[in-house]
Amino acid sequence: MSGNALRDLNTLPTPERKNDSSSKGNFTKPCNGKTIENVEEQLKKSLSSVQINGGETLNLQHNKSSASVQINGGETVNVGVEVANSEVEYIESENLSDLEDVDTCLKKLLPGLDSKDWILVVETLNNVRRLSVFHKERMHSMLGDLIPLVVKSLKNPRSAVCKTAIMTSADIFSAYNDDLIDSLDPLLVQLLLKASQDKRFVCEAAERALEAMTTSVSPMLLLPKLQPYLKNRNPRIRAKASMCFSRSVPRLGVEGIKEYGIDKLIQVAASQLSDQLPESREAARTLLLELQTVYEKSHGLSTVVSENPEMGSWENFCLSKLSPLSAQAVLRVTTNITREGLVIGS
């Protein structure tokens, strides 16, 4: 029966596009021989009860509100229409208000995050954000139990839950800094995945959360966490990780870069120069220029270099630490950009 129903749907004529359909409540729209647009897509996403050919019914998963569409003078297609996202308010961190009852909120935090009621989960995530901003000391002891539940919400297929969890991650980074390092891995992998997907509003929120991470967590601790993702099979994940890596290195400072190992960093940057995506390559170029500046500043004060400039030159350093092809690629980037800067400066 269900196979017949779907076949009948497929044989219905293609609709003209309509822009006046409602996103909430029940509505009835006569089509006069034309079917609702994207009926099959709606059926895949939502509850749908399809009545065709005088009574045959196909019931799909119910998690949305219903809408009724008349087809061919009486046949009816009930299609779920998602209203959730339009009813969720995404509050920026600076606009969050304090909680009236902190103790009660703390008691309800973990059950709320683990609830099957997605609206309660969103409300609880926003309370986690409020606690991070206004009462971070009170929530600190719960981080070990709380982070896995935030990660669970990051994996939630419902965009409203996922985006709110991403915003929660950003506020947690800003509040707890290096205290999150032991719980960072599951958060990091989910944020890299979300920043790499096609849903723009989720992607942009994830990128902001990653920026909050790179400015809040010590680069000496963060860079080793990021490094494995620079070799991920997914080029988008590599690109996002490269951008985070490039933003974090300058926060080390000259001494921190020398301590971390400028030779390690130049090898990382050189490997990203030939990456598939332009974001990775641009992040690598930015990092290489930073490393060149640090190298030349630190070696410019060396008496050995001043006595024998060729011995400590950037070019010789690259040739000594990289393969010939990688060294040429690095020098091509840094030399060309340096020359362009000199021309502009003159």
C-alpha positions in Angstrom: 0.0 0.0 0.0 2.7 2.4 1.0 4.6 1.7 -2.3 1.4 2.5 -4.3 1.0 5.8 -2.3 4.5 7.0 -3.1 4.1 6.0 -6.8 0.9 7.9 -7.0 2.6 10.9 -5.5 5.4 10.7 -8.1 2.8 10.8 -10.9 1.2 14.0 -9.7 1.9 17.0 -11.9 4.8 19.3 -11.0 3.5 22.4 -9.0 4.1 26.0 -9.7 6.1 27.5 -6.8 4.1 29.2 -4.0 5.7 31.5 -1.5 2.6 32.1 0.7 2.5 28.9 2.7 2.4 29.2 6.5 5.2 27.8 8.8 2.9 27.1 11.7 -0.6 25.9 12.6 -3.0 24.0 10.4 -3.9 25.3 6.9 -5.8 24.0 3.9 -4.6 24.9 0.4 -6.6 23.8 -2.6 -4.4 23.0 -5.5 -6.9 22.4 -8.4 -5.0 19.6 -9.9 -1.5 20.6 -8.8 0.3 19.0 -5.9 2.1 20.7 -3.0 5.7 21.5 -3.9 8.4 19.2 -2.5 5.8 16.8 -1.1 8.2 13.9 -1.2 10.8 16.0 0.7 8.3 17.0 3.3 7.3 13.3 3.7 10.9 12.3 4.3 11.4 15.0 7.0 8.2 14.9 9.0 5.0 13.3 10.1 3.0 12.7 7.1 -0.3 11.0 6.6 -1.0 10.7 2.9 -4.5 9.8 1.8 -4.7 8.9 -1.9 -7.0 7.0 -4.2 -10.1 7.0 -2.0 -8.6 6.0 1.4 -5.2 4.4 1.1 -3.0 6.0 3.9 0.7 6.1 4.4 1.8 7.2 7.9 5.4 8.4 8.5 7.2 9.6 11.6 5.3 12.3 13.6 7.4 15.0 15.1 6.0 18.2 13.5 2.7 20.0 13.3 0.3 19.0 10.6 -0.8 20.8 7.4 -3.5 19.7 5.0 -3.4 20.1 1.3 -6.2 19.2 -1.1 -5.2 17.6 -4.3 -7.4 16.9 -7.4 -10.7 17.9 -5.8 -10.7 15.9 -2.6 -7.6 13.7 -2.2 -5.7 15.0 0.8 -2.0 15.1 1.8 -1.3 15.9 5.4 2.3 17.1 5.6 4.2 18.0 8.8 5.5 21.5 8.8 8.4 22.3 11.1 7.7 25.3 13.3 10.4 24.8 15.9 13.2 26.8 14.6 11.1 29.9 14.0 10.0 29.8 17.7 13.5 29.6 19.2 15.2 32.8 20.2 19.0 32.8 19.8 20.3 35.2 22.5 23.7 36.7 22.1 26.0 36.3 25.1 26.0 40.0 25.9 22.2 40.0 26.1 21.8 37.1 28.5 20.1 37.9 31.7 21.0 36.6 35.2 19.1 33.7 36.8 16.6 34.4 39.6 17.1 31.0 41.4 20.6 29.7 40.8 20.3 26.7 43.2 17.2 25.4 41.6 18.7 25.9 38.2 21.8 23.9 39.1 19.7 21.0 40.4 17.7 20.8 37.1 20.7 21.3 34.8 21.8 17.7 34.1 18.2 16.2 33.9 17.2 19.1 31.6 20.1 18.5 29.3 19.4 14.8 29.1 15.6 15.3 28.5 13.8 14.0 25.5 11.9 17.3 25.3 13.9 19.4 22.9 12.4 22.7 24.1 13.5 21.9 27.6 17.0 21.0 26.3 17.2 24.4 24.6 16.0 26.2 27.7 18.6 24.3 29.8 21.4 25.1 27.4 20.6 28.7 27.7 20.7 28.4 31.5 24.2 26.8 31.1 25.2 29.9 29.2 23.8 32.2 31.9 25.7 30.2 34.6 28.9 30.4 32.5 28.5 34.2 32.3 27.2 35.1 35.8 28.0 32.1 38.1 30.9 30.1 36.6 32.3 29.2 40.0 29.1 27.5 41.0 29.0 25.3 37.8 32.7 24.5 37.7 32.4 21.2 39.6 29.8 20.0 37.2 31.8 20.4 34.0 32.8 16.7 33.9 29.2 15.6 33.7 27.9 18.6 31.8 30.3 18.6 28.8 29.2 15.1 27.5 25.5 16.4 27.5 26.5 19.5 25.6 28.2 17.3 23.1 25.0 15.2 22.9 23.1 18.3 22.0 25.7 19.3 19.4 24.9 16.0 17.7 21.2 16.6 17.8 19.7 16.7 14.2 17.3 19.5 15.2 19.0 22.7 14.2 17.6 24.7 17.1 19.2 22.4 19.7 22.4 22.1 17.7 22.9 25.9 17.3 22.0 26.6 20.9 24.6 24.0 22.0 27.2 25.6 19.8 26.5 29.0 21.4 26.8 27.3 24.8 30.2 25.9 23.8 31.4 29.4 23.0 30.3 30.7 26.4 31.9 27.8 28.2 35.2 28.4 26.4 35.1 32.1 27.4 34.3 31.2 31.0 36.6 28.3 31.8 39.6 28.6 29.5 42.2 26.0 30.2 40.0 24.2 32.7 38.3 22.6 29.7 41.4 21.1 28.2 40.7 17.5 29.5 37.2 17.7 28.0 38.1 19.5 24.9 38.4 16.6 22.3 34.7 15.7 21.9 33.7 19.4 21.8 36.4 20.2 19.2 35.5 17.4 16.8 31.8 18.3 16.8 32.5 22.0 16.3 34.8 21.2 13.4 32.1 19.1 11.9 29.4 21.7 12.3 31.7 24.4 10.9 32.2 22.2 7.9 28.6 21.6 7.0 26.2 23.3 4.6 23.7 24.8 7.0 24.9 28.4 7.0 23.5 29.6 10.3 24.9 26.5 12.1 28.2 26.8 10.3 28.7 30.4 11.2 27.8 29.8 14.8 30.4 26.9 14.9 33.0 29.2 13.4 32.4 31.8 16.1 32.7 29.1 18.8 36.0 27.9 17.3 37.2 31.5 17.4 36.2 31.7 21.1 38.1 28.5 21.7 41.3 29.8 20.1 41.2 33.1 22.0 40.3 31.4 25.4 42.4 28.3 25.6 46.2 28.5 25.9 47.8 27.9 22.6 50.5 25.7 24.2 47.7 23.3 25.2 45.4 23.8 22.2 47.9 23.3 19.3 48.5 19.6 20.1 44.8 19.1 20.2 44.3 20.7 16.8 47.3 19.1 15.0 45.7 15.6 14.3 42.8 17.3 12.5 45.2 18.9 10.0 45.5 15.5 8.5 41.8 14.6 8.6 40.4 12.9 5.4 37.7 15.5 5.2 39.2 18.6 3.5 36.7 21.0 5.1 37.7 19.8 8.6 41.3 20.2 7.7 40.5 23.8 6.5 38.8 24.7 9.7 41.5 23.1 11.8 44.2 25.0 9.8 42.4 28.3 10.4 42.3 27.6 14.2 45.9 26.6 14.2 47.0 29.7 12.3 45.0 31.9 14.8 46.5 30.2 17.8 50.2 30.3 17.0 50.7 34.1 17.2 49.3 34.0 20.8 52.3 32.0 21.8 54.5 35.0 21.3 58.2 34.9 20.2 59.4 32.9 23.2 56.4 30.6 23.1 57.0 29.8 19.4 60.6 29.1 20.1 59.6 26.9 23.0 57.0 25.0 21.0 59.5 24.5 18.2 59.5 26.8 15.1 60.9 23.8 13.1 57.7 21.8 14.0 55.5 24.7 13.1 57.1 25.4 9.7 56.6 21.7 8.8 52.9 21.9 9.7 52.5 25.1 7.7 54.4 23.7 4.7 52.2 20.6 4.6 49.0 22.8 4.4 50.4 24.9 1.6 49.4 22.3 -1.0 46.0 21.4 0.6 42.9 21.0 -1.5 40.9 23.9 -0.1 42.0 27.6 -0.4 41.1 28.2 3.3 43.8 25.8 4.3 46.4 27.3 1.9 45.6 30.8 3.1 45.9 29.8 6.8 49.3 28.2 5.9 50.5 31.4 4.2 49.5 33.5 7.2 51.2 31.1 9.6 54.4 31.1 7.5 54.6 34.9 7.4 54.3 34.9 11.2 57.0 32.3 11.6 59.3 34.2 9.2 58.8 37.4 11.2 59.5 35.6 14.5 62.5 33.8 13.1 64.1 36.9 11.6 63.5 38.9 14.8 64.9 36.3 17.1 68.0 35.6 14.9 68.6 39.3 14.2 69.8 39.7 17.8 72.2 36.7 17.5 75.9 37.5 17.3 76.4 34.4 15.2 74.0 35.6 12.5 75.5 39.1 12.5 79.0 37.6 11.9 77.7 35.2 9.2 74.3 36.3 7.9 74.0 33.4 5.4 74.3 30.8 8.1 71.1 31.8 9.9 69.0 33.1 7.0 65.4 32.2 6.6 66.1 30.5 3.3 68.8 28.3 4.8 66.5 27.5 7.8 63.7 26.4 5.4 66.1 24.3 3.3 67.5 22.6 6.5 64.1 21.7 7.9 62.0 20.8 4.8 62.3 18.8 1.7 63.6 20.7 -1.3 60.1 21.0 -2.9 58.4 22.1 0.3 61.2 24.6 1.0 60.8 26.1 -2.5 57.0 26.4 -1.9 57.5 28.1 1.4 60.2 30.5 0.1 58.0 31.3 -2.9 55.2 32.4 -0.6 57.3 34.3 2.0 59.6 35.9 -0.5 56.9 37.1 -2.9 54.8 38.6 -0.1 57.8 40.2 1.6 58.8 41.8 -1.7 55.2 43.1 -2.3 55.3 44.6 1.2 58.5 46.4 0.4 57.1 47.8 -2.8 53.9 49.0 -1.1 56.0 50.5 1.8 58.3 52.4 -0.6 
